[in-house]
Amino acid sequence: MSKDQNTFMQRAIALADQGMQEGTGGPFGAVIVKNGEIIAEASNQVTSTNDPTAHAEIAAIRLACDKLGSFQLDDCILYTSCEPCPMCLGAIYWSRFKQVFYAATQEDAAAIGFDDQFIYDELEKPMKNRKIPFEQTERDQAVDIFKKWDAKSDRVDY
């Protein structure tokens, strides 16, 4: 890891500590860098915003996309204080980051009560066997909207 990379990771870790100390959420921080410059940073804000999706990575992604005026971050690097959870991992792939650096592991997080293994386990199960019941309904109507999207000539693909 280069000196700059170390600096960016240290900032992500400092944000995790700051957010935790200020009571905004769990001990997680994230920094997004483009061309060697921090363009967005955030700490976990789940408990202060009552938003279960307000993880540090998600909050930073929202800020970066707003700043860049884009829904893609393909020229960006993410530094996060902990290995991303399944939700954040999905957002990272949808954002198309160039690279991700993380500090603590998912096992480290699980050791203090942030255990995401149950989500990974749920993904492996058929829908009918998941802890939260999933039931399909109104598929035809939803597929009609998909067909309209597919035929839309002015859509923005992503």
N, C-alpha and C positions, 0 to 999 in steps of 0.2 A: 504494500500500500504506500503510495507516495505521500509526501508531506501534506499536500492539499487534500488528498483523500482522507488522511488522518484528521485534519482540521474539520472537514465536513462531518465525519463520524463523531468527533468529539462534540460538535454542535448538536447533533441529533441526540446524543446521550445527555447533554446539558439541558436540552428542551424536555426530555423525559423527566429529569430530576426537578426542573422548574415547575412543570405542570403538576407533578405529584405533590410538591411542596405547597403549591398554590391551591390544591384541591380541585383542579379542573378535570381530572380523570386519572386513569392508571398510569404507571411509570413507562410511558412510551413516547418517543419523539421521532420526527422524520424531517429530512431536509432534501429539497430537490434542487439539483444543480444543472445549469446549462452553460456550456462554454466556459466552465471554470468559475461561474458566478452563482450564488444562491438566488434562486428566483422565488422560492416558497419554502416555508417551514411551519411546523405545527407540532403541538403535543396532543396527546389523547384528551378528548373533550366529552367523553361519553356521559359522565355523571353531572357535569356542569350544564350540559345542553339537553339532558334527557334524550339523547339520540344514540341508540346502540350502534349506529354506523359511523359515529364521529371518532374513529380511530385516527391516530396521528397520520398514517399514510393517506387515508381518505381525505382528511382535512387539508393536508398539504397538496394532494392532487387537485382538489377543488380550487385552491388558491392559485396554483401554477397554471391550470387551464384558463382560469379567469384572466390572469395576468398576460398570458400569451395569446388569448383569444382563439384557442384551439382545443379540441377534444383529444388530441394526440400529443404525447410527450416523447416522441421517438428520438429526439436529440438530447434527452435528459437522462440524468443518473439520479437514482434514489439512494439515500443513506438513511437507514432506519435502525433504531436502537435495538430492535429485536426481529428475529425471523418473522415474516408476515404471516398472519392468520389466513385461513381460507378465503375470507371475504376480501381482505386486502390483496391477497395473491391474485384473485380474479380481477380486481381493479388495476393492478399493476400490468397484467397482460392486456387488458382492454386499453390501457393508456399507452402501451407499446414503448415502455422505457428501453433505453439502450443497455442499461446495466443496473444492477441492484447490489448494494453492499449492506450487510446486516451485522449486528454485534451479538447480542444474546441469542440463544437457540430457543426453539419451541419447548424443549425439555426444561430449559432454565425458567421459562415463563410458567410452565406447568407446575414447577416446584413451588411457586408462590401463588397458585390458585388460578392462573390463566391457562387452562388446559383446553385446547381446541381439538383434541383427539376424537371426541365424540362427534364432531362435525365430519371429520374424515371418515369415521366409521359409518355415519348416516349416509354419506354419498355412495358407499359401497352397496347399500341395501336397496332392494326393490322399493318403489314408492309405497306399496301397501304395507311394508314392514317397518317404516320409519316411525320415530317417536311422535312426530307431529303428523296427523293424518293429512294426506294429499288426495284430492278427488278431482277428476277431470269433468268439466261440464262446459257446454256451449262451444265446443271445438269448431263446429262449422262456421259460426259467426266470426270467430277469431281468425280462422283461416281465410275467410273472405277479405278481411282487412290486410292480411299478408299478401294476398293476390293483388290488391290495390297498390300496396307498396311496391311489389315487384314490377307493376306496370307503370309506376310513376316516373315520368321522364325527368323531373327536376329534383329528384331526391338527392340527398347528400349521403353517400355511402360511407360506412365506417367499419 
